[in-house]
Amino acid sequence: MSTLAGTRRRRNPRLGWNLLGLLVFVVAGFPLYWMLNTAFKPAKDAIDPDPSLLPTGLTLDNFGRALDIADFWGPVGRSLVVSLAVVVIGMTVGLLAALAISRFAFRGRKIVIVGILAVQMVPLVAMIIPVFLLLNDLGQYDRLTGLIITYLTFILPFTVWTLRGFIVNIPRELEEAAMVDGCSRTGAFLRVVFPLLAPGMVATSVYGFIQAWNEYLYALMLLSQKNQTATVWLGNFTTKHGTEYAPMMAGATMMAVPIVALFLLVQRKMAAGLTAGAVKG
Amino acid sequence: MSAAETTTTAKVPPPRQAPPPPPKDRRPRGQRTSGGALAPWLLLAPCLLILALVMGYPLARLVTLSFQKFGQSQLWGFQPAETVGFDNFAKVLGDGEFWAVVLRTIVFAAGAVVFTMVIGMALALLLQRVSGWLKMLINIVLVASWGMPVIVATTVFKWLFDSDYGVFNALLSKLPGVEMIGHNWFASGPEGLAVIMLLVIWGAVPFVVITLSAGLTQVPKELEEAARLDGAGSWGVFRFVTLPVLKPIIVMLTTLSVIWDMGVFPQVFVMRGGHPEPEFQVLNTYSYDRAFVVNDYAQGSAIALITVLLLLGVVAVYMRQMLKIGEVE
């Protein structure tokens, strides 16, 4: 009797929490669901004052319409070029700096760390005016290179800080053991630290890529209409063709799905990288 | 060194095939010949150089700019920029509209931060109590909404809250006695900003939940049990065990949220079609408006600088916390 009552009492709260959790799931996921739902439904169903909550049909017309309204692949190509360049340069430069602050003891180390953290805290929106003037003076306005250099400064502090965390998690003794066995410091890094660091580097790269890809304000201000990036494309779509809801959601879907997929991937890798560094080491 | 490498004959071939060969190899080697003290600075040099050029210089320029007269003619070089002392600040601080903007920004950010943190904490605790499969589903939705580009999220919310065809009005109208179809959420500043706040919270909560969930796993079970044996209820355990253990993470999340929510820009900008009305202006859009719409770059800079100064206290708290965490590692 008493055990039965016990299990019942234990199971009932679980049920209550699960119902609440289900509600959270529906509410939190609704904007995503509605974006996809609208993107794939016939355009005329999108302007129904009493919309059906379930899918009403499956069509790709909205995507075609979104691609027709304004050049889509040009902006996407530019976004890709900018984001990839930022990640490649940022990871190289960032890894060197992360090594310096995590594996070397030197005078001024703490100041550098504080400096890098401080730079991360500078509100980027506040910097748009002087950056705009700087690039204007350097003749880099409306050039992708100007945008790449600018994004580097956004990505670098974060990259250095995160990589530092990954490196710190790899025990120094491993490197030292390799050096005792006859490796040079560089050799020890390449053969011991680098393989352990790889998952963390992948995660950090993807994260940096997403950041660069998603940036809006600087892309809007530093490039003219003919050189716009993907986020600006969607922003303009929203402000200029905001009445064409279904194609607008199709555009949003095209922008979001690859990024969200990448992000879901990194989340796991990021955790895996951290634990791999901590445990296997 | 090469002598040391050759002593382990068996290990010679693999390093040659090691994936990232020359560039990284060269630098540390140079470091060794020039002595240990220089090595870290050589490694840091490229990073510091980039940061100095595109962060340090503009930051200094932001300060000087806010003490100058700098408009369209100075931008094109027709007139040299002249120093005007505190004129820009006097103009900005003497403007009633500026103070309205400051107040609006603070209320907006405070609301967004409080709701984000409270909802985030509640969801993190809820996640501990639901079944495994549901936890996974919620996690996927949270990470997916976290990963949504801000512009996409803004576009989607604009559609959700559309006055005629938005699903939100349609759902509200299903309630008995409520007729919301055609209601324009952006006709008034407070209502519109509430929608924008909802968008900001929706985007910010996942990060808080996931970070707090990770933190909750660190709370020692023995402490919770001990507290329970001593007669603490669920609230007592939360208040006297969970919260103190999570405090460093909470401080970090709160300061970060304050910085992010004070810096809201694209959400307001895109939601209002690129031209936020006066009752929608927050500090960042206001600064942007002064600089690029009114073409008074100096006043825009002054406003940006005031924003930075407003945030300085919060940033200091955040940095202290980060350094503490850094030291523990």
Interface residues (C-beta under 8 A of the other chain):
Chain A: P13 R14 W17 N18 L20 G21 L22 V24 F25 A28 G29 P31 L32 W34 M35 T38 A46 I47 D48 P49 D50 P51 L53 T92 V93 G94 L95 L96 A97 L99 A100 I101 F104 F106 R107 R109 V112 I113 V114 G115 I116 L117 A118 V119 M121 V122 P123 L124 V125 A126 M127 I128 I129 P130 V131 L133 L134 N136 I149 T150 L152 T153 L156 P157 V160 G165 V168 N169 D181 G182 C183 S184 R185 T186 G187 F189 L190 R191 F194 I210 W213 N214 Y216 L217 M221 T231 L234 G235 F237 T238 T239 G242 Y245 M248 M249 G251 A252 M255 A256 I259 V260 L262 F263 L264 Q267
Chain B: M1 A4 E5 T7 T8 K11 P14 P15 A18 P19 P20 P23 K24 D25 R27 P28 R29 R32 G36 A37 A39 P40 W41 L43 L44 P46 C47 L48 I50 L51 L53 V54 M55 Y57 P58 L59 R61 L62 L65 L75 L123 L126 L127 R129 V130 S131 L134 K135 L137 I138 I140 V141 L142 V143 A144 S145 W146 G147 M148 P149 V150 I151 V152 A153 T154 T155 V156 F157 K158 W159 L160 D162 D164 Y165 V167 A170 S173 I181 W202 V205 P206 I210 I259 M262 G263 F265 P266 F269 V270 G273 G274 N284 S287 Y288 A291 F292 Y297 G300 S301 A304 L305 T307 V308 L311 V315 Y318 M319 M322 L323 G326 E329
